[in-house]
């Protein structure tokens, strides 16, 4: 994990590479990407949980017969 000095160096490098005007746009893009990843992760988790519930329901129906 980078310490304080490394973070300052990273921030200066980003500022030099992208310029002051591009950084907000870059951060918005990163935020959107993180949000989309989180949404996709939640969708997969929900689908897996629903599949497990359906499997349990079918198992209960078979044992009830």
Secondary structure, DSSP 4 states (H G I P E B T S, - for coil): ---HHHHHHHHHHHHHHHHHHHHHHHHHHHHHHHHHHHHHHHHHHHHHHHHHHHHHHHHHHHHH-
